[in-house]
């Protein structure tokens, strides 16, 4: 059956309940336009200057790491924008050689909070991250407490953007960060404890793509990234962002204008 035969309201409920839904083995989309038409039934699409659909493919001379074959550190989408999408819809056009890396990674931040010890959670409560990033489509700064309240429901989530592996001078266009609310001597413990909890197998999932897969993700609760993959292997994903209802104004960026 085609994914379009599944109830969008039911799928939204599943994502809100479980944070991540993988649809495999269905007929899906043969073009960016068909993916966009489907996503419009799921909710209001968050439009970009390039349109609704982002093609995630390796480029010959990328100016950003998402278009290279590099790993992508954990982050949340929309962190630098005026609105933050509630959902991500990923469609795998071509998995490439799935034995050569390229998994999309997801970390459940409510689960990471449950894993952390009381002392670690207290450190997280005091910390606030400031991040800056410049790309072709935007240049902005965001400032977010590590522990936040889910914007629609009464539970805590984490907002944190990982940095590249120390000493990786080949990583293209990393975000810049700093932390306040803690002592300088506590920063290493903060970053290490967040990494340990978010990458704990109880909170962390690496999705190995098969061509045709569709993944629906809760951007309010999860962080996501990507594993490195072998260059020129044909990996090709498409991504669409879906707004909350009503759209969530980003509380962590300075007012525009």
Beta strands, then each sheet from edge to edge (+ up, - down):
strand 1: 20-23
strand 2: 54-57
strand 3: 72-75
strand 4: 83-84
strand 5: 87-94
strand 6: 104-108
strand 7: 128-134
strand 8: 139-145
strand 9: 147-149
strand 10: 156-158
strand 11: 176-180
strand 12: 204-207
strand 13: 214-218
strand 14: 222-226
strand 15: 236-242
strand 16: 248-249
sheet 1: 1+ 13- 5+ 15- 2+
sheet 2: 3+ 14- 6+ 12-
sheet 3: 4+ 16-
sheet 4: 8+ 7- 11+
sheet 5: 9+ 10-
end
